[in-house]
Amino acid sequence: MLGVMNMDEKRKTEGYVFFLVDTITLIFEIGVYFFSFLGPGVLLFSLKAESPVIIVLSVILGWLVAASVFIGLLIFSMRILVGKVPFGRFFITSSKASRWIIADRLVKIGNRSPFRALINDISFLRYIYYRGMGAKIDSTLLLGQRVVMPDPWALSIGSHVLIGDEAIVSGHKVEHSVVTLEPVEIGDDVLIGARAVVLAGVKIGNGAIIGANSVVTRGTVVPDNEVWIGNPARKLDLFGALKDRKALRG
């Protein structure tokens, strides 16, 4: 009975903590958007332009400025409020896990922002944002539409890597009130297919290919120049597949 009561109290505490965090996040997010659009908005109204061309150019420029300010505020907040997120296993209400919670909320603000597609599509914004949020990436990284990387600070990605549409690369796992934070290492010339999922602790070697819709489970090591597919992902034996195909043909 005592164990059940302690478990209930623990869940209530966690609920209160996340309610407080989400409320603060919402207020903070409103403030970030306010300051991001403040400068461009004032500039646009002060121009009093009548030419449609000037108005369109002003809106485009204002959008880019707002995106730059937005990125800068998130990076500044990450550096000041979080610093370095520790790796390991922690109770969700511990002080070490609190860094991850704050970092997670900051990244979610970026992921659900109207600037998300702009960040992923424009190379210099992509590089500045993900580097500023703690990722070790090369300027040659290419991201498809709606790619989700909830833990950029846990990522180390080599050169000429392509991550396909709607793929997920995550550095955390939450289970039974315990969060596990592990680095994800991706080598050079790697292709991660559309809607593939790469989980915490995964290492992908140079020249490897992860097939579309595949799930690379936690702690998996993918050697150089191999093709992995499936859920859970396994090495694709090309020669074996060819033999099976010939056997079916008779």
Secondary structure, 3 states (H helix, E strand, C coil): CHHHHHHHHHHHHHHHHHHHHHHHHHHHHHHHHHHHHHHHHHHHHHHCCCCHHHHHHHHHHHHHHHHHHHHHHHHHHHHHHHCCCCCEEEECCCHHHHHHHHHHHHHHHHHCCCCHHHHHHCHHHHHHHHHHCCCECCCCCEECCCCECCCHHHEEECCCCEECCCCEECCEEEECCEEEECCEEECCCCEECCCCEECCCCEECCCCEECCCCEECCCCEECCCCEEECCCCEECCHHHHHHHHHHHHC
